[in-house]
């Protein structure tokens, strides 16, 4: 994921918001960001269920300065086993970022199962 131009940070977190692993290019403190992102994902997932549009698997938050992704990683029994948080600059290649994030979701599962 950090190979993508504009990547800033990536973390694997528990579905409770606890950082399990992280790496950052810019020295960003990902702990607080991850806890907040986890709550955003939880609330969004509840909203998706209330709308009867299935469960949320990935959220893309675009701001004036950055792009953030929160992606659930399923383990076959639990649809929200761990979560990936990825931060990118506003000029990042978002298409490539989404592809790398999807691949990372399958790559990290064996390490946290």
HELIX and SHEET records of a PDB file:
HELIX    1   1 UNK A   30  UNK A   50  1                                  21    
HELIX    2   2 UNK A   94  UNK A  108  1                                  15    
HELIX    3   3 UNK A  109  UNK A  111  5                                   3    
SHEET    1   A 5 UNK A  19  UNK A  24  0                                        
SHEET    2   A 5 UNK A   7  UNK A  14 -1                                        
SHEET    3   A 5 UNK A  82  UNK A  89 -1                                        
SHEET    4   A 5 UNK A  66  UNK A  73 -1                                        
SHEET    5   A 5 UNK A  58  UNK A  62 -1                                        
END                                                                             
